[in-house]
Amino acid sequence: MSIKDLFFKYKSFIAYTFFGICTTLVNLLCYRCFFHVLSIQNVPSTVLAWFFAVLFAFVTNKIWVFESKTWCLSIVCVELIKFFLCRIATGLIDVGVMWFAVDKMQWNAMLWKFISNIIVILLNYIASKMIIFQNRNIKGNI
């Protein structure tokens, strides 16, 4: 099997990994800005960072990772709702990890933000692939 064949076989996973790293960077930079620069408390900083990361992830996942070609408003709305509901679930996991690790155990905030993001990325990939972008090959207009 050639490198080109391997790339196309794992294109979705490669793209998800790349944009997962980008989403993690968005999350980490937002968290750092809110928590360290603006001195917003840990949990609100985590929630705000999550929100901006989810917006970034929806666009990149829809267009480049799962190549959802559907732009029919009703389908996009369903994808967006599913995406946010799944991300709320993993966002709560992120908040729980950060609350326990940083607020209760007093461990390093940035290290635990990174660890928490790895867990969240894996769970989000599974949800996106199996639940959210099921109509990715349907072409439609708004």
C-alpha positions in Angstrom: 0.0 0.0 0.0 1.4 3.4 -1.0 1.6 6.5 1.2 -1.1 8.0 -1.0 -3.4 5.0 -0.4 -2.7 5.2 3.4 -3.4 8.9 3.4 -6.8 8.5 1.7 -7.7 5.5 3.9 -7.0 7.5 7.0 -7.9 11.0 5.7 -10.7 11.6 8.1 -8.6 10.6 11.1 -5.6 12.6 9.9 -7.7 15.7 9.4 -9.4 15.2 12.8 -6.0 14.9 14.5 -4.8 18.1 12.8 -7.9 20.1 13.6 -8.1 18.5 17.0 -4.7 19.9 17.7 -5.8 23.3 16.4 -9.0 23.1 18.5 -6.8 22.2 21.6 -4.7 25.2 20.9 -7.8 27.4 20.6 -9.0 26.0 23.9 -5.7 26.4 25.7 -5.1 29.9 24.4 -8.6 31.0 25.3 -8.2 29.4 28.8 -4.9 31.0 29.3 -6.2 34.4 28.3 -9.3 34.2 30.5 -7.7 32.5 33.5 -4.2 34.1 33.6 -4.6 37.3 31.7 -8.1 38.4 32.6 -8.1 36.7 36.0 -11.4 35.0 35.5 -12.0 32.1 37.8 -11.0 28.6 36.7 -14.5 27.1 35.9 -15.8 30.1 34.0 -12.5 30.3 32.1 -12.9 26.6 31.2 -16.4 27.1 30.0 -15.6 30.1 27.9 -12.6 28.4 26.4 -14.8 25.4 25.6 -17.4 27.5 23.9 -14.9 29.1 21.5 -13.2 25.8 20.8 -16.5 24.1 20.0 -17.4 26.9 17.5 -14.0 26.4 15.8 -14.4 22.6 15.9 -17.9 22.6 14.3 -16.7 24.5 11.2 -13.5 22.5 10.7 -15.2 19.1 11.4 -18.1 19.8 9.0 -16.1 21.1 6.1 -12.7 19.4 6.3 -12.9 16.3 8.6 -16.2 14.6 7.8 -16.7 16.5 4.6 -20.4 17.1 5.2 -21.6 18.6 2.0 -25.1 19.3 3.3 -26.0 22.9 3.5 -29.7 22.4 3.8 -30.6 24.6 6.7 -32.6 21.9 8.5 -29.8 19.4 8.3 -27.1 21.9 9.3 -29.3 22.8 12.3 -29.6 19.2 13.3 -25.8 18.7 12.9 -25.2 21.8 15.0 -27.6 20.7 17.7 -26.1 17.2 17.9 -22.6 18.7 17.8 -23.3 21.1 20.7 -25.1 18.4 22.7 -22.2 16.0 22.4 -19.7 18.8 23.2 -21.8 19.8 26.2 -21.3 16.2 27.5 -17.6 16.3 26.9 -17.4 19.9 28.1 -18.9 18.7 31.4 -16.2 16.1 31.6 -13.6 18.8 30.9 -15.0 21.1 33.7 -15.2 18.1 36.1 -11.5 17.2 35.4 -10.4 20.8 35.8 -12.4 21.4 38.9 -11.1 18.2 40.6 -7.4 18.6 39.4 -7.0 22.3 39.8 -9.5 23.5 42.4 -9.5 20.4 44.7 -6.1 18.9 44.2 -4.2 22.1 43.4 -2.4 20.4 40.5 -0.8 22.4 37.6 -3.7 24.0 35.6 -2.1 24.0 32.2 -0.9 20.4 32.4 -4.4 19.2 33.4 -6.0 21.4 30.8 -3.8 19.5 28.2 -4.6 16.1 29.7 -8.3 16.9 29.8 -8.3 18.0 26.2 -6.8 14.6 25.1 -9.7 12.8 26.7 -12.2 15.2 25.2 -10.8 15.0 21.7 -11.0 11.2 21.7 -14.6 11.2 22.9 -15.5 13.9 20.4 -14.1 12.0 17.5 -16.2 9.0 18.3 -19.4 11.1 18.7 -18.8 13.1 15.5 -18.1 10.0 13.4 -21.0 7.9 14.8 -23.7 10.4 15.7 -23.3 13.9 14.2 -22.1 13.9 10.6 -24.2 11.1 9.2 -25.5 13.0 6.1 -22.1 14.2 5.0 -22.5 13.1 1.3 -25.9 14.6 0.7 -25.8 17.8 -1.3 -28.3 20.5 -0.5 -29.0 24.2 -0.6 -30.2 26.5 2.0 
